[in-house]
């Protein structure tokens, strides 16, 4: 069953159509990646689904319920969370305070404490720095914090916008290993990622966006082997 269904989604910035009528679906328990060049509409799609930018046309259904008119905080309450590009941590709050902000709508204190310890288990470095202010963390640590904060809301669909951007290769491997562990626990993922190879290796299915439209779609393994994808997005990895 599809957890997210998007039909004819359009997003405009003034007179510019950034997203031009895309269709996509994400089934419960899947990892789905959106790949494409800069400006293809990937991040705008996630921001529209999160309610951060207005939708000009089309519709999105989350768990068969339309998202139109639903504010961002209520989408989060329904289980639709976004880890934004740039992380968006609260710089003056501690690591633990940031994590607890992800559970602001919850009242189940004992379960929140369990989820807090789960976040520290996923990212031991956060546990070591739980009393440190988030603004003093490295970029990789802030990315871990942003993911952990989103997980504190117990999302049914976790959307991630460029989680590896600007990170050292070792940290990229850590982030993707954690996302694989999160997916194995049953959390559905919708991933926008500039590292096309890692995105396709993690995903079950993927969509290739070009100039605001879906150019290709299919299972990730097939797209990873597709000469068009290899030439356009995998660069030096082409055999």
Beta strands, then each sheet from edge to edge (+ up, - down):
strand 1: 2-13
strand 2: 16-27
strand 3: 31-35
strand 4: 57-62
strand 5: 65-66
strand 6: 80-83
strand 7: 157-161
strand 8: 188-192
strand 9: 205-210
strand 10: 213-219
sheet 1: 2+ 1- 4+ 5-
sheet 2: 6+ 7+ 8+ 3+ 9+ 10-
end
